[in-house]
């Protein structure tokens, strides 16, 4: 596996979640609105993204949901 910190902007795949590396299903470059335009993404999740990926690739819904679920579980402990 290559060192991701060495990637240039041209090598960043904006269809891939910067956290889990799965497809983010972002449709920002398609006609109409994407789910990510109205998504509430906690700052803690955004802070987990490596600097070279920030504002270049959307975090996927699954990562956002996993974070929110973890918060909910912790709240009941």
N, CA, C and O atoms as a Tripos MOL2 file, in Angstrom:
@<TRIPOS>MOLECULE
protein
  308   307    77     0     0
PROTEIN
NO_CHARGES

@<TRIPOS>ATOM
      1 N           0.8570   -1.1840    0.0000 N.3       1 UNK1
      2 CA          0.0000    0.0000    0.0000 C.3       1 UNK1
      3 C           0.8900    1.2290    0.0000 C.2       1 UNK1
      4 O           1.8790    1.2860    0.7300 O.2       1 UNK1
      5 N           0.5420    2.2060   -0.8120 N.am      2 UNK2
      6 CA          1.3440    3.4190   -0.8910 C.3       2 UNK2
      7 C           1.0040    4.3600    0.2470 C.2       2 UNK2
      8 O          -0.0550    4.2520    0.8650 O.2       2 UNK2
      9 N           1.9170    5.2900    0.5180 N.am      3 UNK3
     10 CA          1.7040    6.2950    1.5660 C.3       3 UNK3
     11 C           0.7410    7.3420    1.0400 C.2       3 UNK3
     12 O           1.0880    8.1050    0.1380 O.2       3 UNK3
     13 N          -0.4810    7.3890    1.5990 N.am      4 UNK4
     14 CA         -1.5210    8.3000    1.1220 C.3       4 UNK4
     15 C          -1.1240    9.7520    1.3070 C.2       4 UNK4
     16 O          -1.6260   10.6130    0.5850 O.2       4 UNK4
     17 N          -0.2360   10.0560    2.2540 N.am      5 UNK5
     18 CA          0.1530   11.4380    2.4860 C.3       5 UNK5
     19 C           0.9780   11.9860    1.3290 C.2       5 UNK5
     20 O           1.1850   13.1960    1.2360 O.2       5 UNK5
     21 N           1.4440   11.1220    0.4620 N.am      6 UNK6
     22 CA          2.2360   11.5610   -0.6830 C.3       6 UNK6
     23 C           1.3740   11.8750   -1.9050 C.2       6 UNK6
     24 O           1.8960   12.3460   -2.9160 O.2       6 UNK6
     25 N           0.0650   11.6240   -1.8330 N.am      7 UNK7
     26 CA         -0.8260   11.8420   -2.9730 C.3       7 UNK7
     27 C          -0.9870   13.3150   -3.2790 C.2       7 UNK7
     28 O          -1.0410   14.1500   -2.3760 O.2       7 UNK7
     29 N          -1.0630   13.6240   -4.5580 N.am      8 UNK8
     30 CA         -1.3770   14.9840   -4.9660 C.3       8 UNK8
     31 C          -2.8810   15.0810   -5.1480 C.2       8 UNK8
     32 O          -3.5740   14.0640   -5.1350 O.2       8 UNK8
     33 N          -3.4000   16.3080   -5.3210 N.am      9 UNK9
     34 CA         -4.8300   16.5020   -5.5220 C.3       9 UNK9
     35 C          -5.3390   15.6920   -6.7070 C.2       9 UNK9
     36 O          -6.4720   15.2110   -6.6800 O.2       9 UNK9
     37 N          -4.5270   15.5320   -7.7440 N.am     10 UNK10
     38 CA         -4.9590   14.8070   -8.9360 C.3      10 UNK10
     39 C          -5.2020   13.3370   -8.6370 C.2      10 UNK10
     40 O          -5.9850   12.6920   -9.3360 O.2      10 UNK10
     41 N          -4.5540   12.7930   -7.6210 N.am     11 UNK11
     42 CA         -4.6650   11.3770   -7.3100 C.3      11 UNK11
     43 C          -5.7860   11.0800   -6.3170 C.2      11 UNK11
     44 O          -6.0940    9.9110   -6.0840 O.2      11 UNK11
     45 N          -6.4010   12.0980   -5.7280 N.am     12 UNK12
     46 CA         -7.4570   11.8730   -4.7530 C.3      12 UNK12
     47 C          -8.7400   11.5110   -5.4860 C.2      12 UNK12
     48 O          -9.2100   12.2500   -6.3510 O.2      12 UNK12
     49 N          -9.2900   10.3720   -5.1280 N.am     13 UNK13
     50 CA        -10.5310    9.8940   -5.7320 C.3      13 UNK13
     51 C         -11.6920   10.4750   -4.9330 C.2      13 UNK13
     52 O         -11.9490   10.0460   -3.8080 O.2      13 UNK13
     53 N         -12.3950   11.4480   -5.5070 N.am     14 UNK14
     54 CA        -13.4720   12.1130   -4.7740 C.3      14 UNK14
     55 C         -14.7310   11.2600   -4.6590 C.2      14 UNK14
     56 O         -15.7200   11.7060   -4.0770 O.2      14 UNK14
     57 N         -14.7150   10.0450   -5.2000 N.am     15 UNK15
     58 CA        -15.8440    9.1260   -5.0400 C.3      15 UNK15
     59 C         -15.6390    8.1880   -3.8550 C.2      15 UNK15
     60 O         -16.4890    7.3460   -3.5670 O.2      15 UNK15
     61 N         -14.5070    8.3380   -3.1710 N.am     16 UNK16
     62 CA        -14.1490    7.4580   -2.0720 C.3      16 UNK16
     63 C         -14.1630    8.2130   -0.7470 C.2      16 UNK16
     64 O         -13.6450    9.3270   -0.6560 O.2      16 UNK16
     65 N         -14.7500    7.6140    0.2660 N.am     17 UNK17
     66 CA        -14.7820    8.1980    1.6090 C.3      17 UNK17
     67 C         -13.3550    8.2810    2.1480 C.2      17 UNK17
     68 O         -12.6190    7.2950    2.0970 O.2      17 UNK17
     69 N         -12.9580    9.4390    2.6600 N.am     18 UNK18
     70 CA        -11.5950    9.5770    3.1720 C.3      18 UNK18
     71 C         -11.3510    8.8250    4.4870 C.2      18 UNK18
     72 O         -10.2070    8.7090    4.9260 O.2      18 UNK18
     73 N         -12.4050    8.3200    5.1130 N.am     19 UNK19
     74 CA        -12.2390    7.5840    6.3660 C.3      19 UNK19
     75 C         -12.1860    6.0780    6.1440 C.2      19 UNK19
     76 O         -11.2240    5.4290    6.5540 O.2      19 UNK19
     77 N         -13.2030    5.5140    5.5020 N.am     20 UNK20
     78 CA        -13.2700    4.0600    5.3420 C.3      20 UNK20
     79 C         -12.7790    3.5830    3.9700 C.2      20 UNK20
     80 O         -12.5740    2.3870    3.7590 O.2      20 UNK20
     81 N         -12.5950    4.5160    3.0530 N.am     21 UNK21
     82 CA        -12.1160    4.2450    1.6800 C.3      21 UNK21
     83 C         -13.1310    3.4800    0.8210 C.2      21 UNK21
     84 O         -12.7840    2.9850   -0.2520 O.2      21 UNK21
     85 N         -14.3820    3.3820    1.2870 N.am     22 UNK22
     86 CA        -15.4520    2.8120    0.4610 C.3      22 UNK22
     87 C         -16.0520    3.9250   -0.3850 C.2      22 UNK22
     88 O         -15.7430    5.0980   -0.1750 O.2      22 UNK22
     89 N         -16.8930    3.5770   -1.3240 N.am     23 UNK23
     90 CA        -17.5500    4.5850   -2.1670 C.3      23 UNK23
     91 C         -18.4220    5.4740   -1.2940 C.2      23 UNK23
     92 O         -19.1480    4.9760   -0.4330 O.2      23 UNK23
     93 N         -18.3600    6.7880   -1.5070 N.am     24 UNK24
     94 CA        -19.1320    7.7190   -0.6800 C.3      24 UNK24
     95 C         -20.5080    8.0400   -1.2630 C.2      24 UNK24
     96 O         -21.3300    8.6710   -0.5980 O.2      24 UNK24
     97 N         -20.7600    7.6130   -2.4930 N.am     25 UNK25
     98 CA        -22.0430    7.8160   -3.1780 C.3      25 UNK25
     99 C         -22.4320    9.2910   -3.2900 C.2      25 UNK25
    100 O         -23.6150    9.6220   -3.3670 O.2      25 UNK25
    101 N         -21.4560   10.1520   -3.2980 N.am     26 UNK26
    102 CA        -21.7040   11.5840   -3.4650 C.3      26 UNK26
    103 C         -22.1020   11.8560   -4.9160 C.2      26 UNK26
    104 O         -21.4860   11.3470   -5.8530 O.2      26 UNK26
    105 N         -23.1230   12.6520   -5.0740 N.am     27 UNK27
    106 CA        -23.6070   13.0160   -6.4030 C.3      27 UNK27
    107 C         -23.4290   14.5190   -6.6570 C.2      27 UNK27
    108 O         -24.1540   15.1000   -7.4650 O.2      27 UNK27
    109 N         -22.4790   15.1410   -5.9770 N.am     28 UNK28
    110 CA        -22.2700   16.5850   -6.0890 C.3      28 UNK28
    111 C         -21.9670   17.0340   -7.5100 C.2      28 UNK28
    112 O         -22.2750   18.1660   -7.8820 O.2      28 UNK28
    113 N         -21.3720   16.1670   -8.2980 N.am     29 UNK29
    114 CA        -21.0190   16.5260   -9.6680 C.3      29 UNK29
    115 C         -22.0990   16.1240  -10.6820 C.2      29 UNK29
    116 O         -21.8970   16.2210  -11.8920 O.2      29 UNK29
    117 N         -23.2380   15.6750  -10.1670 N.am     30 UNK30
    118 CA        -24.3520   15.2670  -11.0170 C.3      30 UNK30
    119 C         -25.4610   16.3120  -10.9490 C.2      30 UNK30
    120 O         -25.4800   17.1190  -10.0200 O.2      30 UNK30
    121 N         -26.3870   16.3170  -11.9100 N.am     31 UNK31
    122 CA        -27.5210   17.2480  -11.8360 C.3      31 UNK31
    123 C         -28.3570   16.9840  -10.5760 C.2      31 UNK31
    124 O         -28.5020   15.8380  -10.1490 O.2      31 UNK31
    125 N         -28.8920   18.0290  -10.0010 N.am     32 UNK32
    126 CA        -29.7000   17.8900   -8.7940 C.3      32 UNK32
    127 C         -28.8390   17.9730   -7.5480 C.2      32 UNK32
    128 O         -27.6320   18.2060   -7.6130 O.2      32 UNK32
    129 N         -29.4890   17.7760   -6.4190 N.am     33 UNK33
    130 CA        -28.7650   17.8700   -5.1540 C.3      33 UNK33
    131 C         -28.3520   16.5040   -4.6490 C.2      33 UNK33
    132 O         -29.0210   15.5000   -4.8920 O.2      33 UNK33
    133 N         -27.2520   16.4900   -3.9520 N.am     34 UNK34
    134 CA        -26.7360   15.2660   -3.3490 C.3      34 UNK34
    135 C         -27.1370   15.2180   -1.8780 C.2      34 UNK34
    136 O         -27.4050   16.2540   -1.2700 O.2      34 UNK34
    137 N         -27.1790   14.0280   -1.3130 N.am     35 UNK35
    138 CA        -27.4740   13.8470    0.0980 C.3      35 UNK35
    139 C         -26.4990   14.6410    0.9580 C.2      35 UNK35
    140 O         -26.8560   15.0910    2.0470 O.2      35 UNK35
    141 N         -25.2760   14.8150    0.4800 N.am     36 UNK36
    142 CA        -24.2500   15.4570    1.3040 C.3      36 UNK36
    143 C         -24.4970   16.9560    1.4980 C.2      36 UNK36
    144 O         -23.9580   17.5510    2.4310 O.2      36 UNK36
    145 N         -25.3070   17.5720    0.6280 N.am     37 UNK37
    146 CA        -25.5820   19.0090    0.7740 C.3      37 UNK37
    147 C         -26.3530   19.3140    2.0490 C.2      37 UNK37
    148 O         -26.1710   20.3720    2.6510 O.2      37 UNK37
    149 N         -27.2050   18.3970    2.4570 N.am     38 UNK38
    150 CA        -28.0290   18.6440    3.6410 C.3      38 UNK38
    151 C         -27.5940   17.8010    4.8450 C.2      38 UNK38
    152 O         -28.2200   17.8630    5.9030 O.2      38 UNK38
    153 N         -26.5470   17.0310    4.6890 N.am     39 UNK39
    154 CA        -26.0890   16.1710    5.7860 C.3      39 UNK39
    155 C         -25.4650   16.9990    6.9050 C.2      39 UNK39
    156 O         -24.7190   17.9480    6.6640 O.2      39 UNK39
    157 N         -25.7920   16.6140    8.1270 N.am     40 UNK40
    158 CA        -25.1580   17.2320    9.2860 C.3      40 UNK40
    159 C         -24.0030   16.3280    9.7090 C.2      40 UNK40
    160 O         -24.1990   15.2340   10.2390 O.2      40 UNK40
    161 N         -22.8130   16.8180    9.4610 N.am     41 UNK41
    162 CA        -21.6220   16.0250    9.7540 C.3      41 UNK41
    163 C         -20.9470   16.6120   10.9880 C.2      41 UNK41
    164 O         -20.4970   17.7570   10.9660 O.2      41 UNK41
    165 N         -20.8740   15.8270   12.0690 N.am     42 UNK42
    166 CA        -20.2530   16.3340   13.2920 C.3      42 UNK42
    167 C         -18.7950   16.7660   13.0400 C.2      42 UNK42
    168 O         -18.0650   16.1260   12.2840 O.2      42 UNK42
    169 N         -18.4050   17.8400   13.6800 N.am     43 UNK43
    170 CA        -17.0380   18.3460   13.5260 C.3      43 UNK43
    171 C         -16.0080   17.2930   13.9150 C.2      43 UNK43
    172 O         -14.9340   17.2280   13.3160 O.2      43 UNK43
    173 N         -16.3250   16.4640   14.9150 N.am     44 UNK44
    174 CA        -15.3920   15.4030   15.3190 C.3      44 UNK44
    175 C         -15.1110   14.4400   14.1720 C.2      44 UNK44
    176 O         -13.9940   13.9380   14.0460 O.2      44 UNK44
    177 N         -16.1110   14.1770   13.3360 N.am     45 UNK45
    178 CA        -15.9220   13.2870   12.1860 C.3      45 UNK45
    179 C         -15.0500   13.9890   11.1450 C.2      45 UNK45
    180 O         -14.1290   13.3850   10.5940 O.2      45 UNK45
    181 N         -15.3360   15.2370   10.8810 N.am     46 UNK46
    182 CA        -14.5330   16.0060    9.9290 C.3      46 UNK46
    183 C         -13.0800   16.0600   10.3870 C.2      46 UNK46
    184 O         -12.1620   15.9680    9.5720 O.2      46 UNK46
    185 N         -12.8760   16.2080   11.6820 N.am     47 UNK47
    186 CA        -11.5180   16.2840   12.2260 C.3      47 UNK47
    187 C         -10.7330   14.9910   12.0490 C.2      47 UNK47
    188 O          -9.5040   15.0040   12.1180 O.2      47 UNK47
    189 N         -11.4210   13.8730   11.8210 N.am     48 UNK48
    190 CA        -10.7490   12.5850   11.6010 C.3      48 UNK48
    191 C         -10.1490   12.4770   10.2010 C.2      48 UNK48
    192 O          -9.3050   11.6140    9.9570 O.2      48 UNK48
    193 N         -10.5690   13.3320    9.2890 N.am     49 UNK49
    194 CA        -10.0990   13.2710    7.9020 C.3      49 UNK49
    195 C          -8.6800   13.8170    7.8060 C.2      49 UNK49
    196 O          -8.3810   14.8880    8.3350 O.2      49 UNK49
    197 N          -7.8170   13.0800    7.1350 N.am     50 UNK50
    198 CA         -6.4450   13.5320    6.9290 C.3      50 UNK50
    199 C          -6.4530   14.8300    6.1260 C.2      50 UNK50
    200 O          -7.2830   14.9980    5.2320 O.2      50 UNK50
    201 N          -5.5440   15.7430    6.4340 N.am     51 UNK51
    202 CA         -5.5510   17.0740    5.8040 C.3      51 UNK51
    203 C          -5.6150   17.0670    4.2750 C.2      51 UNK51
    204 O          -6.3050   17.9020    3.6900 O.2      51 UNK51
    205 N          -4.9200   16.1550    3.6270 N.am     52 UNK52
    206 CA         -4.8870   16.1640    2.1610 C.3      52 UNK52
    207 C          -6.2270   15.7860    1.5270 C.2      52 UNK52
    208 O          -6.4330   16.0050    0.3330 O.2      52 UNK52
    209 N          -7.1480   15.2120    2.3330 N.am     53 UNK53
    210 CA         -8.4580   14.8210    1.8190 C.3      53 UNK53
    211 C          -9.5650   15.8140    2.1650 C.2      53 UNK53
    212 O         -10.6520   15.7540    1.5920 O.2      53 UNK53
    213 N          -9.2950   16.7240    3.0970 N.am     54 UNK54
    214 CA        -10.3380   17.6570    3.5350 C.3      54 UNK54
    215 C         -10.8000   18.5260    2.3750 C.2      54 UNK54
    216 O         -10.0010   19.0890    1.6260 O.2      54 UNK54
    217 N         -12.1390   18.6140    2.2540 N.am     55 UNK55
    218 CA        -12.8050   19.4110    1.2340 C.3      55 UNK55
    219 C         -12.5090   18.9250   -0.1910 C.2      55 UNK55
    220 O         -12.6590   19.6650   -1.1640 O.2      55 UNK55
    221 N         -12.0810   17.6560   -0.2830 N.am     56 UNK56
    222 CA        -11.8060   17.0790   -1.5960 C.3      56 UNK56
    223 C         -12.5990   15.7990   -1.8400 C.2      56 UNK56
    224 O         -12.8060   15.3960   -2.9850 O.2      56 UNK56
    225 N         -13.0430   15.1630   -0.7540 N.am     57 UNK57
    226 CA        -13.7750   13.9110   -0.8620 C.3      57 UNK57
    227 C         -14.7760   13.8250    0.2800 C.2      57 UNK57
    228 O         -14.4220   14.0660    1.4340 O.2      57 UNK57
    229 N         -16.0230   13.4830   -0.0290 N.am     58 UNK58
    230 CA        -17.0800   13.4300    0.9910 C.3      58 UNK58
    231 C         -16.9490   12.2110    1.8890 C.2      58 UNK58
    232 O         -16.5870   11.1220    1.4450 O.2      58 UNK58
    233 N         -17.2500   12.4240    3.1580 N.am     59 UNK59
    234 CA        -17.3690   11.3290    4.1150 C.3      59 UNK59
    235 C         -18.6760   10.5970    3.7800 C.2      59 UNK59
    236 O         -19.6910   11.2400    3.5160 O.2      59 UNK59
    237 N         -18.6570    9.2920    3.7900 N.am     60 UNK60
    238 CA        -19.8550    8.5280    3.4190 C.3      60 UNK60
    239 C         -20.9010    8.5250    4.5450 C.2      60 UNK60
    240 O         -20.5970    8.7860    5.7090 O.2      60 UNK60
    241 N         -22.1250    8.2240    4.1540 N.am     61 UNK61
    242 CA        -23.2220    8.1530    5.1220 C.3      61 UNK61
    243 C         -22.9580    7.1040    6.1850 C.2      61 UNK61
    244 O         -23.3110    7.3040    7.3480 O.2      61 UNK61
    245 N         -22.3520    6.0040    5.8160 N.am     62 UNK62
    246 CA        -22.0870    4.9320    6.7800 C.3      62 UNK62
    247 C         -21.1540    5.3950    7.8950 C.2      62 UNK62
    248 O         -21.3780    5.0640    9.0590 O.2      62 UNK62
    249 N         -20.1310    6.1420    7.5630 N.am     63 UNK63
    250 CA        -19.2070    6.6340    8.5870 C.3      63 UNK63
    251 C         -19.8980    7.6410    9.5110 C.2      63 UNK63
    252 O         -19.6730    7.6390   10.7210 O.2      63 UNK63
    253 N         -20.7290    8.4860    8.9370 N.am     64 UNK64
    254 CA        -21.4800    9.4500    9.7460 C.3      64 UNK64
    255 C         -22.4340    8.7040   10.6760 C.2      64 UNK64
    256 O         -22.5220    9.0240   11.8610 O.2      64 UNK64
    257 N         -23.1480    7.7120   10.1450 N.am     65 UNK65
    258 CA        -24.0900    6.9410   10.9440 C.3      65 UNK65
    259 C         -23.3860    6.1470   12.0440 C.2      65 UNK65
    260 O         -23.8810    6.0710   13.1680 O.2      65 UNK65
    261 N         -22.2290    5.5520   11.7220 N.am     66 UNK66
    262 CA        -21.4700    4.8000   12.7340 C.3      66 UNK66
    263 C         -21.0400    5.7200   13.8790 C.2      66 UNK66
    264 O         -21.1180    5.3380   15.0470 O.2      66 UNK66
    265 N         -20.5910    6.9200   13.5470 N.am     67 UNK67
    266 CA        -20.1880    7.8700   14.5690 C.3      67 UNK67
    267 C         -21.3790    8.2340   15.4610 C.2      67 UNK67
    268 O         -21.2770    8.2160   16.6870 O.2      67 UNK67
    269 N         -22.5040    8.5630   14.8290 N.am     68 UNK68
    270 CA        -23.6990    8.9390   15.5980 C.3      68 UNK68
    271 C         -24.2010    7.7880   16.4610 C.2      68 UNK68
    272 O         -24.6490    8.0110   17.5860 O.2      68 UNK68
    273 N         -24.1320    6.5660   15.9530 N.am     69 UNK69
    274 CA        -24.5310    5.3930   16.7330 C.3      69 UNK69
    275 C         -23.6030    5.2060   17.9320 C.2      69 UNK69
    276 O         -24.0630    4.9060   19.0340 O.2      69 UNK69
    277 N         -22.3190    5.3810   17.7240 N.am     70 UNK70
    278 CA        -21.3530    5.2430   18.8250 C.3      70 UNK70
    279 C         -21.6420    6.2730   19.9100 C.2      70 UNK70
    280 O         -21.5370    5.9690   21.0980 O.2      70 UNK70
    281 N         -22.0040    7.4880   19.5120 N.am     71 UNK71
    282 CA        -22.3550    8.5220   20.4840 C.3      71 UNK71
    283 C         -23.5970    8.1210   21.2690 C.2      71 UNK71
    284 O         -23.6560    8.2950   22.4860 O.2      71 UNK71
    285 N         -24.5870    7.5850   20.5640 N.am     72 UNK72
    286 CA        -25.8280    7.1740   21.2250 C.3      72 UNK72
    287 C         -25.5760    6.0490   22.2110 C.2      72 UNK72
    288 O         -26.1280    6.0530   23.3120 O.2      72 UNK72
    289 N         -24.7490    5.0900   21.8300 N.am     73 UNK73
    290 CA        -24.4310    3.9640   22.7070 C.3      73 UNK73
    291 C         -23.6940    4.4760   23.9440 C.2      73 UNK73
    292 O         -23.9980    4.0630   25.0630 O.2      73 UNK73
    293 N         -22.7280    5.3730   23.7470 N.am     74 UNK74
    294 CA        -21.9730    5.9340   24.8660 C.3      74 UNK74
    295 C         -22.8740    6.7230   25.8170 C.2      74 UNK74
    296 O         -22.6340    6.7580   27.0240 O.2      74 UNK74
    297 N         -23.9050    7.3480   25.2680 N.am     75 UNK75
    298 CA        -24.8160    8.1350   26.0980 C.3      75 UNK75
    299 C         -25.6160    7.2560   27.0570 C.2      75 UNK75
    300 O         -26.0550    7.7240   28.1070 O.2      75 UNK75
    301 N         -25.8070    5.9880   26.7030 N.am     76 UNK76
    302 CA        -26.5830    5.0720   27.5400 C.3      76 UNK76
    303 C         -25.7200    4.2640   28.4930 C.2      76 UNK76
    304 O         -26.2430    3.4530   29.2570 O.2      76 UNK76
    305 N         -24.4260    4.4650   28.4640 N.am     77 UNK77
    306 CA        -23.5360    3.7020   29.3640 C.3      77 UNK77
    307 C         -23.5460    4.3010   30.7470 C.2      77 UNK77
    308 O         -22.8630    3.8020   31.6410 O.2      77 UNK77
@<TRIPOS>BOND
     1     1     2 1
     2     2     3 1
     3     3     4 2
     4     3     5 am
     5     5     6 1
     6     6     7 1
     7     7     8 2
     8     7     9 am
     9     9    10 1
    10    10    11 1
    11    11    12 2
    12    11    13 am
    13    13    14 1
    14    14    15 1
    15    15    16 2
    16    15    17 am
    17    17    18 1
    18    18    19 1
    19    19    20 2
    20    19    21 am
    21    21    22 1
    22    22    23 1
    23    23    24 2
    24    23    25 am
    25    25    26 1
    26    26    27 1
    27    27    28 2
    28    27    29 am
    29    29    30 1
    30    30    31 1
    31    31    32 2
    32    31    33 am
    33    33    34 1
    34    34    35 1
    35    35    36 2
    36    35    37 am
    37    37    38 1
    38    38    39 1
    39    39    40 2
    40    39    41 am
    41    41    42 1
    42    42    43 1
    43    43    44 2
    44    43    45 am
    45    45    46 1
    46    46    47 1
    47    47    48 2
    48    47    49 am
    49    49    50 1
    50    50    51 1
    51    51    52 2
    52    51    53 am
    53    53    54 1
    54    54    55 1
    55    55    56 2
    56    55    57 am
    57    57    58 1
    58    58    59 1
    59    59    60 2
    60    59    61 am
    61    61    62 1
    62    62    63 1
    63    63    64 2
    64    63    65 am
    65    65    66 1
    66    66    67 1
    67    67    68 2
    68    67    69 am
    69    69    70 1
    70    70    71 1
    71    71    72 2
    72    71    73 am
    73    73    74 1
    74    74    75 1
    75    75    76 2
    76    75    77 am
    77    77    78 1
    78    78    79 1
    79    79    80 2
    80    79    81 am
    81    81    82 1
    82    82    83 1
    83    83    84 2
    84    83    85 am
    85    85    86 1
    86    86    87 1
    87    87    88 2
    88    87    89 am
    89    89    90 1
    90    90    91 1
    91    91    92 2
    92    91    93 am
    93    93    94 1
    94    94    95 1
    95    95    96 2
    96    95    97 am
    97    97    98 1
    98    98    99 1
    99    99   100 2
   100    99   101 am
   101   101   102 1
   102   102   103 1
   103   103   104 2
   104   103   105 am
   105   105   106 1
   106   106   107 1
   107   107   108 2
   108   107   109 am
   109   109   110 1
   110   110   111 1
   111   111   112 2
   112   111   113 am
   113   113   114 1
   114   114   115 1
   115   115   116 2
   116   115   117 am
   117   117   118 1
   118   118   119 1
   119   119   120 2
   120   119   121 am
   121   121   122 1
   122   122   123 1
   123   123   124 2
   124   123   125 am
   125   125   126 1
   126   126   127 1
   127   127   128 2
   128   127   129 am
   129   129   130 1
   130   130   131 1
   131   131   132 2
   132   131   133 am
   133   133   134 1
   134   134   135 1
   135   135   136 2
   136   135   137 am
   137   137   138 1
   138   138   139 1
   139   139   140 2
   140   139   141 am
   141   141   142 1
   142   142   143 1
   143   143   144 2
   144   143   145 am
   145   145   146 1
   146   146   147 1
   147   147   148 2
   148   147   149 am
   149   149   150 1
   150   150   151 1
   151   151   152 2
   152   151   153 am
   153   153   154 1
   154   154   155 1
   155   155   156 2
   156   155   157 am
   157   157   158 1
   158   158   159 1
   159   159   160 2
   160   159   161 am
   161   161   162 1
   162   162   163 1
   163   163   164 2
   164   163   165 am
   165   165   166 1
   166   166   167 1
   167   167   168 2
   168   167   169 am
   169   169   170 1
   170   170   171 1
   171   171   172 2
   172   171   173 am
   173   173   174 1
   174   174   175 1
   175   175   176 2
   176   175   177 am
   177   177   178 1
   178   178   179 1
   179   179   180 2
   180   179   181 am
   181   181   182 1
   182   182   183 1
   183   183   184 2
   184   183   185 am
   185   185   186 1
   186   186   187 1
   187   187   188 2
   188   187   189 am
   189   189   190 1
   190   190   191 1
   191   191   192 2
   192   191   193 am
   193   193   194 1
   194   194   195 1
   195   195   196 2
   196   195   197 am
   197   197   198 1
   198   198   199 1
   199   199   200 2
   200   199   201 am
   201   201   202 1
   202   202   203 1
   203   203   204 2
   204   203   205 am
   205   205   206 1
   206   206   207 1
   207   207   208 2
   208   207   209 am
   209   209   210 1
   210   210   211 1
   211   211   212 2
   212   211   213 am
   213   213   214 1
   214   214   215 1
   215   215   216 2
   216   215   217 am
   217   217   218 1
   218   218   219 1
   219   219   220 2
   220   219   221 am
   221   221   222 1
   222   222   223 1
   223   223   224 2
   224   223   225 am
   225   225   226 1
   226   226   227 1
   227   227   228 2
   228   227   229 am
   229   229   230 1
   230   230   231 1
   231   231   232 2
   232   231   233 am
   233   233   234 1
   234   234   235 1
   235   235   236 2
   236   235   237 am
   237   237   238 1
   238   238   239 1
   239   239   240 2
   240   239   241 am
   241   241   242 1
   242   242   243 1
   243   243   244 2
   244   243   245 am
   245   245   246 1
   246   246   247 1
   247   247   248 2
   248   247   249 am
   249   249   250 1
   250   250   251 1
   251   251   252 2
   252   251   253 am
   253   253   254 1
   254   254   255 1
   255   255   256 2
   256   255   257 am
   257   257   258 1
   258   258   259 1
   259   259   260 2
   260   259   261 am
   261   261   262 1
   262   262   263 1
   263   263   264 2
   264   263   265 am
   265   265   266 1
   266   266   267 1
   267   267   268 2
   268   267   269 am
   269   269   270 1
   270   270   271 1
   271   271   272 2
   272   271   273 am
   273   273   274 1
   274   274   275 1
   275   275   276 2
   276   275   277 am
   277   277   278 1
   278   278   279 1
   279   279   280 2
   280   279   281 am
   281   281   282 1
   282   282   283 1
   283   283   284 2
   284   283   285 am
   285   285   286 1
   286   286   287 1
   287   287   288 2
   288   287   289 am
   289   289   290 1
   290   290   291 1
   291   291   292 2
   292   291   293 am
   293   293   294 1
   294   294   295 1
   295   295   296 2
   296   295   297 am
   297   297   298 1
   298   298   299 1
   299   299   300 2
   300   299   301 am
   301   301   302 1
   302   302   303 1
   303   303   304 2
   304   303   305 am
   305   305   306 1
   306   306   307 1
   307   307   308 2
@<TRIPOS>SUBSTRUCTURE
     1 UNK1         2 RESIDUE 1 A UNK
     2 UNK2         6 RESIDUE 1 A UNK
     3 UNK3        10 RESIDUE 1 A UNK
     4 UNK4        14 RESIDUE 1 A UNK
     5 UNK5        18 RESIDUE 1 A UNK
     6 UNK6        22 RESIDUE 1 A UNK
     7 UNK7        26 RESIDUE 1 A UNK
     8 UNK8        30 RESIDUE 1 A UNK
     9 UNK9        34 RESIDUE 1 A UNK
    10 UNK10       38 RESIDUE 1 A UNK
    11 UNK11       42 RESIDUE 1 A UNK
    12 UNK12       46 RESIDUE 1 A UNK
    13 UNK13       50 RESIDUE 1 A UNK
    14 UNK14       54 RESIDUE 1 A UNK
    15 UNK15       58 RESIDUE 1 A UNK
    16 UNK16       62 RESIDUE 1 A UNK
    17 UNK17       66 RESIDUE 1 A UNK
    18 UNK18       70 RESIDUE 1 A UNK
    19 UNK19       74 RESIDUE 1 A UNK
    20 UNK20       78 RESIDUE 1 A UNK
    21 UNK21       82 RESIDUE 1 A UNK
    22 UNK22       86 RESIDUE 1 A UNK
    23 UNK23       90 RESIDUE 1 A UNK
    24 UNK24       94 RESIDUE 1 A UNK
    25 UNK25       98 RESIDUE 1 A UNK
    26 UNK26      102 RESIDUE 1 A UNK
    27 UNK27      106 RESIDUE 1 A UNK
    28 UNK28      110 RESIDUE 1 A UNK
    29 UNK29      114 RESIDUE 1 A UNK
    30 UNK30      118 RESIDUE 1 A UNK
    31 UNK31      122 RESIDUE 1 A UNK
    32 UNK32      126 RESIDUE 1 A UNK
    33 UNK33      130 RESIDUE 1 A UNK
    34 UNK34      134 RESIDUE 1 A UNK
    35 UNK35      138 RESIDUE 1 A UNK
    36 UNK36      142 RESIDUE 1 A UNK
    37 UNK37      146 RESIDUE 1 A UNK
    38 UNK38      150 RESIDUE 1 A UNK
    39 UNK39      154 RESIDUE 1 A UNK
    40 UNK40      158 RESIDUE 1 A UNK
    41 UNK41      162 RESIDUE 1 A UNK
    42 UNK42      166 RESIDUE 1 A UNK
    43 UNK43      170 RESIDUE 1 A UNK
    44 UNK44      174 RESIDUE 1 A UNK
    45 UNK45      178 RESIDUE 1 A UNK
    46 UNK46      182 RESIDUE 1 A UNK
    47 UNK47      186 RESIDUE 1 A UNK
    48 UNK48      190 RESIDUE 1 A UNK
    49 UNK49      194 RESIDUE 1 A UNK
    50 UNK50      198 RESIDUE 1 A UNK
    51 UNK51      202 RESIDUE 1 A UNK
    52 UNK52      206 RESIDUE 1 A UNK
    53 UNK53      210 RESIDUE 1 A UNK
    54 UNK54      214 RESIDUE 1 A UNK
    55 UNK55      218 RESIDUE 1 A UNK
    56 UNK56      222 RESIDUE 1 A UNK
    57 UNK57      226 RESIDUE 1 A UNK
    58 UNK58      230 RESIDUE 1 A UNK
    59 UNK59      234 RESIDUE 1 A UNK
    60 UNK60      238 RESIDUE 1 A UNK
    61 UNK61      242 RESIDUE 1 A UNK
    62 UNK62      246 RESIDUE 1 A UNK
    63 UNK63      250 RESIDUE 1 A UNK
    64 UNK64      254 RESIDUE 1 A UNK
    65 UNK65      258 RESIDUE 1 A UNK
    66 UNK66      262 RESIDUE 1 A UNK
    67 UNK67      266 RESIDUE 1 A UNK
    68 UNK68      270 RESIDUE 1 A UNK
    69 UNK69      274 RESIDUE 1 A UNK
    70 UNK70      278 RESIDUE 1 A UNK
    71 UNK71      282 RESIDUE 1 A UNK
    72 UNK72      286 RESIDUE 1 A UNK
    73 UNK73      290 RESIDUE 1 A UNK
    74 UNK74      294 RESIDUE 1 A UNK
    75 UNK75      298 RESIDUE 1 A UNK
    76 UNK76      302 RESIDUE 1 A UNK
    77 UNK77      306 RESIDUE 1 A UNK
